Amino acid sequence: MTGRLGRPCTRRGRGLQHEACAYHPQDYNVRMKPTANPPHGAEASPLGRPVAYRDTYAPELLFPIDRQLKRAELGLHRGALPFVGEDLWNAYELSWLDLRGKPVVALARFRVPASTPRLVESKSLKLYLNSFNQQCFASLELVRDTIAHDLSAAAGGAVAVEVVPLLSRPQRATVYPQGVCLDALEIDIDTYQPEPAFLRVDGDVGDVGETLYSHLLKSNCLVTGQPDWGMLVVRYRGRPIDREGLLRYIVSFREHNEFHEQCVERVFCDILARCRPVDLAVWARYTRRGGLDINPFRASHAGLAGSDEMEVRQ
């Protein structure tokens, strides 16, 4: 990106201006055994640390994390993933100054392909977006292009960015998935670490196509241990997945520490290995933290689509 950064704006300023091996389900049985403290890439991130907030443009605040560090635990190999997809981020706290020093407030959406080699740690993204607060920009388009450039550089691939000012009165739909909610099942549960053995199919029944979902997903931040709440959706075609087993499996993440993207990839790989569906799509809608929500989507092929509609708790 070429351009020049104007002075931080107290009232007026110039602003920023510018002209691998294949994955097989049997790999599930030979996953890497983690060490006592396996590296996860976020050890030096701002998570769990006191930080000084910056209010002028600071792209160096973004903290990328190598996805392969956790994917290796699932038996996945770089460049030969069993899924396609993206991480959909919604940002609710984006503001900057126009060239007259007047604030602009907006919503933003970022689409990070699952094929990018790095994810961006969420607190660092929050700090990065806050660094726009007292920076002058000549236009909304310049803000959008700047964010797209910086996120793409951090992720190692093209990130699509949409910025919508609140002045345009944007609307967002809150919907429930078109499928079967598992949460009313009357079952006993006593396992709160991921247990793939709960996943099984009815081998005596032919293939079905259905969408199953649950609002009972809870996992914890990989670094801080703080709770992350969300809805998990599983859409598949294949032998019927046992619904009670699937719900027990979803709840088994309740004391598990991993980032959102990593949890969804773990779910996808476990269902793929244990249930062998013909087609599979898994996505989660996590509630927001720090003005951001993260919604990972993974599918067995590009023809499957998730949902952009927000979950009621978002």
C-alpha positions as CSV (number, residue, x, y, z in Angstrom):
1,M,0.0,0.0,0.0
2,T,1.4,3.4,-1.0
3,G,0.4,6.6,0.7
4,R,1.2,9.0,3.5
5,L,-0.1,9.3,7.0
6,G,-1.1,12.8,8.2
7,R,-0.6,14.0,11.7
8,P,-2.9,12.7,14.4
9,C,-6.0,14.9,14.3
10,T,-7.0,16.9,17.3
11,R,-9.3,19.0,15.2
12,R,-8.0,19.0,11.6
13,G,-5.5,17.1,9.7
14,R,-4.5,15.8,6.3
15,G,-5.5,12.2,7.1
16,L,-4.2,9.1,5.4
17,Q,-4.1,9.4,1.6
18,H,-3.2,7.1,-1.2
19,E,-3.5,6.9,-4.8
20,A,1.0,-30.7,1.7
21,C,-0.4,-34.3,2.1
22,A,-4.1,-35.2,1.7
23,Y,-6.2,-35.5,4.8
24,H,-7.9,-38.8,5.5
25,P,-10.4,-39.6,8.2
26,Q,-8.1,-42.3,9.6
27,D,-5.7,-39.5,10.5
28,Y,-8.1,-38.9,13.3
29,N,-6.7,-41.9,15.1
30,V,-3.1,-40.7,14.9
31,R,-3.4,-37.1,16.0
32,M,-0.4,-35.5,17.6
33,K,-0.3,-36.0,21.3
34,P,0.1,-32.6,22.8
35,T,2.8,-31.9,25.3
36,A,2.0,-30.5,28.7
37,N,2.0,-27.0,27.3
38,P,1.8,-27.2,23.5
39,P,2.6,-24.0,21.7
40,H,-0.4,-22.2,20.3
41,G,1.1,-19.0,18.9
42,A,-0.6,-16.5,21.2
43,E,1.9,-16.6,24.0
44,A,3.2,-13.1,23.2
45,S,-0.2,-11.7,22.2
46,P,-1.9,-8.8,24.2
47,L,-4.5,-11.3,25.6
48,G,-4.5,-11.2,29.4
49,R,-2.1,-8.3,29.6
50,P,-2.5,-4.7,30.5
51,V,-2.1,-2.5,27.4
52,A,-1.9,1.2,26.6
53,Y,-4.6,2.1,24.2
54,R,-3.5,3.8,21.0
55,D,-5.9,6.3,19.3
56,T,-3.9,7.0,16.2
57,Y,-3.4,4.6,13.4
58,A,-1.1,1.7,14.4
59,P,-1.2,-1.3,12.1
60,E,1.6,-2.9,14.0
61,L,-0.9,-3.7,16.8
62,L,-2.3,-6.6,14.8
63,F,-1.1,-10.0,16.1
64,P,-1.2,-12.9,13.6
65,I,-1.1,-16.5,14.8
66,D,-0.1,-19.5,12.6
67,R,-3.1,-21.7,12.1
68,Q,-1.0,-24.8,11.5
69,L,0.1,-24.9,15.2
70,K,-3.4,-26.1,16.3
71,R,-4.3,-27.8,13.0
72,A,-1.4,-30.2,13.5
73,E,-3.2,-31.5,16.6
74,L,-6.1,-32.6,14.3
75,G,-3.8,-34.4,11.9
76,L,-4.2,-31.7,9.3
77,H,-1.4,-30.8,6.8
78,R,-0.7,-27.4,5.5
79,G,-2.0,-27.0,1.9
80,A,-4.2,-30.1,2.0
81,L,-7.2,-29.1,4.2
82,P,-10.4,-31.2,4.3
83,F,-12.5,-28.1,4.3
84,V,-13.1,-24.7,2.7
85,G,-14.6,-21.7,4.4
86,E,-14.1,-18.4,6.1
87,D,-14.0,-16.6,9.4
88,L,-16.7,-13.9,9.3
89,W,-16.0,-11.0,11.8
90,N,-18.5,-8.3,12.6
91,A,-17.1,-5.1,14.2
92,Y,-19.5,-2.8,16.1
93,E,-17.0,-0.2,17.4
94,L,-15.3,1.5,14.5
95,S,-14.9,5.3,14.4
96,W,-12.5,7.8,12.8
97,L,-12.4,11.6,12.1
98,D,-13.1,13.2,8.8
99,L,-10.9,16.0,7.5
100,R,-12.9,18.6,9.6
101,G,-12.3,16.7,12.8
102,K,-15.9,15.4,13.0
103,P,-16.3,11.7,14.1
104,V,-17.7,9.1,11.8
105,V,-19.1,5.9,13.3
106,A,-19.6,2.7,11.3
107,L,-20.1,-1.1,11.3
108,A,-17.6,-3.3,9.6
109,R,-17.5,-6.9,8.3
110,F,-14.3,-8.8,7.6
111,R,-14.2,-12.1,5.7
112,V,-11.0,-14.0,6.3
113,P,-10.6,-17.2,4.2
114,A,-9.9,-20.4,6.1
115,S,-7.1,-21.0,3.6
116,T,-5.0,-18.1,4.9
117,P,-2.0,-19.3,6.9
118,R,-2.7,-17.0,9.8
119,L,-5.6,-15.9,12.0
120,V,-5.6,-12.6,13.8
121,E,-5.9,-12.5,17.6
122,S,-9.1,-10.8,18.5
123,K,-7.8,-8.4,21.2
124,S,-5.1,-7.2,18.9
125,L,-7.8,-6.5,16.3
126,K,-9.8,-4.5,18.8
127,L,-6.7,-2.5,19.7
128,Y,-6.0,-1.9,16.0
129,L,-9.5,-0.6,15.3
130,N,-9.3,1.6,18.3
131,S,-6.2,3.2,16.8
132,F,-8.5,4.8,14.2
133,N,-10.4,6.8,16.8
134,Q,-8.4,10.1,16.5
135,Q,-7.0,9.6,13.0
136,C,-8.3,11.7,10.1
137,F,-9.2,10.0,6.9
138,A,-10.3,11.6,3.7
139,S,-13.1,9.1,2.9
140,L,-14.8,6.0,4.0
141,E,-13.3,4.2,1.1
142,L,-9.9,5.0,2.4
143,V,-10.7,3.5,5.8
144,R,-12.0,0.3,4.1
145,D,-9.0,0.0,1.9
146,T,-6.6,0.6,4.7
147,I,-8.2,-2.1,6.9
148,A,-8.3,-4.5,4.0
149,H,-4.6,-4.0,3.3
150,D,-3.6,-4.4,6.9
151,L,-5.7,-7.5,7.6
152,S,-4.6,-9.1,4.4
153,A,-1.0,-8.6,5.3
154,A,-1.6,-10.0,8.8
155,A,-3.6,-13.1,7.6
156,G,-1.3,-13.8,4.6
157,G,-4.2,-13.7,2.1
158,A,-6.9,-11.4,0.7
159,V,-9.4,-10.3,3.4
160,A,-12.7,-8.8,2.1
161,V,-13.8,-5.7,4.1
162,E,-17.1,-3.9,4.2
163,V,-17.6,-0.7,6.1
164,V,-21.1,0.8,6.5
165,P,-21.6,4.1,8.2
166,L,-24.5,4.3,10.8
167,L,-25.7,7.4,8.9
168,S,-26.9,5.0,6.2
169,R,-29.2,3.3,8.8
170,P,-27.9,-0.3,8.2
171,Q,-30.2,-3.2,9.2
172,R,-29.3,-6.7,10.3
173,A,-31.5,-9.7,10.4
174,T,-31.8,-11.9,13.5
175,V,-33.0,-15.4,12.5
176,Y,-33.0,-19.0,13.8
177,P,-31.6,-21.7,11.5
178,Q,-34.0,-23.6,9.3
179,G,-33.5,-26.9,11.1
180,V,-33.9,-28.9,14.3
181,C,-32.8,-27.4,17.6
182,L,-31.3,-30.1,19.9
183,D,-31.5,-28.2,23.1
184,A,-34.9,-29.7,24.3
185,L,-33.5,-33.3,24.3
186,E,-33.8,-34.8,27.9
187,I,-30.4,-36.3,28.4
188,D,-27.8,-36.7,31.2
189,I,-24.4,-35.0,30.6
190,D,-21.3,-35.3,32.7
191,T,-18.4,-34.7,30.2
192,Y,-17.1,-31.2,29.6
193,Q,-14.0,-31.8,27.5
194,P,-14.3,-32.7,23.8
195,E,-15.3,-36.3,23.4
196,P,-15.6,-37.4,19.8
197,A,-16.8,-40.9,20.9
198,F,-20.2,-39.4,21.4
199,L,-20.6,-39.0,17.7
200,R,-22.2,-41.9,15.9
201,V,-24.6,-42.6,13.1
202,D,-27.5,-45.0,12.5
203,G,-26.0,-47.4,10.0
204,D,-29.4,-49.1,9.3
205,V,-31.0,-46.0,7.8
206,G,-30.4,-44.5,4.4
207,D,-28.8,-41.1,3.8
208,V,-30.6,-38.0,4.9
209,G,-30.0,-34.3,4.5
210,E,-30.7,-32.1,7.6
211,T,-29.6,-29.2,9.7
212,L,-29.1,-29.6,13.4
213,Y,-28.2,-26.8,15.8
214,S,-27.7,-25.9,19.4
215,H,-27.4,-22.8,21.5
216,L,-25.5,-24.7,24.2
217,L,-22.0,-24.2,22.8
218,K,-19.6,-22.8,25.3
219,S,-15.8,-22.9,25.0
220,N,-13.1,-20.8,26.7
221,C,-10.4,-18.5,25.4
222,L,-7.2,-20.3,24.7
223,V,-5.1,-17.8,26.7
224,T,-7.3,-16.2,29.4
225,G,-9.8,-19.0,30.0
226,Q,-12.7,-16.5,29.8
227,P,-16.0,-18.0,28.5
228,D,-17.1,-17.8,24.9
229,W,-20.8,-18.4,24.1
230,G,-22.2,-19.3,20.8
231,M,-24.6,-21.3,18.6
232,L,-23.3,-24.3,16.6
233,V,-24.9,-25.4,13.4
234,V,-24.3,-28.7,11.6
235,R,-25.7,-29.2,8.1
236,Y,-24.9,-32.6,6.4
237,R,-26.0,-35.2,4.0
238,G,-25.3,-38.8,4.9
239,R,-26.3,-41.5,7.4
240,P,-28.4,-39.9,10.3
241,I,-26.2,-38.6,13.1
242,D,-27.4,-39.6,16.5
243,R,-28.9,-36.4,17.9
244,E,-28.3,-37.1,21.6
245,G,-24.7,-38.0,20.9
246,L,-24.2,-34.8,18.9
247,L,-25.7,-32.7,21.7
248,R,-23.4,-34.4,24.3
249,Y,-20.5,-33.7,22.0
250,I,-21.3,-30.0,21.6
251,V,-21.7,-29.6,25.4
252,S,-18.4,-31.4,25.9
253,F,-16.6,-28.2,24.8
254,R,-17.8,-26.4,27.9
255,E,-14.4,-26.5,29.7
256,H,-12.3,-26.6,26.6
257,N,-9.8,-23.8,25.8
258,E,-9.4,-22.9,22.2
259,F,-10.0,-20.0,19.8
260,H,-13.4,-19.9,18.0
261,E,-11.8,-20.8,14.6
262,Q,-10.0,-23.8,16.2
263,C,-13.2,-25.1,17.9
264,V,-15.1,-25.1,14.7
265,E,-12.3,-26.9,12.8
266,R,-12.2,-29.5,15.6
267,V,-15.9,-30.1,15.3
268,F,-15.7,-30.4,11.6
269,C,-12.9,-32.9,11.7
270,D,-14.5,-35.0,14.4
271,I,-17.8,-35.3,12.6
272,L,-16.0,-36.0,9.3
273,A,-14.0,-38.8,10.9
274,R,-16.7,-40.4,13.1
275,C,-19.8,-40.0,10.9
276,R,-18.4,-40.0,7.4
277,P,-21.0,-37.7,5.9
278,V,-21.2,-37.2,2.1
279,D,-21.4,-33.4,2.6
280,L,-20.7,-31.4,5.7
281,A,-20.9,-27.8,6.8
282,V,-20.3,-26.5,10.3
283,W,-20.5,-23.0,11.5
284,A,-20.7,-21.1,14.8
285,R,-22.1,-17.7,15.7
286,Y,-20.3,-16.5,18.8
287,T,-21.5,-13.6,20.9
288,R,-19.5,-10.5,20.8
289,R,-16.6,-9.5,23.0
290,G,-14.7,-6.2,22.8
291,G,-17.0,-4.9,20.1
292,L,-16.4,-8.0,17.8
293,D,-18.1,-11.2,17.1
294,I,-16.4,-14.1,15.2
295,N,-18.3,-16.6,13.1
296,P,-16.2,-19.4,11.6
297,F,-17.6,-21.5,8.8
298,R,-16.2,-24.7,7.4
299,A,-17.6,-26.9,4.6
300,S,-16.5,-30.0,2.7
301,H,-16.8,-28.1,-0.6
302,A,-17.5,-24.7,-1.9
303,G,-21.0,-25.4,-3.0
304,L,-22.2,-25.4,0.6
305,A,-23.2,-22.1,2.2
306,G,-23.7,-21.0,5.8
307,S,-25.7,-18.1,7.0
308,D,-24.9,-14.4,7.4
309,E,-27.8,-13.7,9.7
310,M,-27.0,-12.8,13.3
311,E,-27.8,-15.1,16.2
312,V,-30.3,-13.5,18.7
313,R,-27.6,-13.0,21.4
314,Q,-25.3,-11.1,19.0
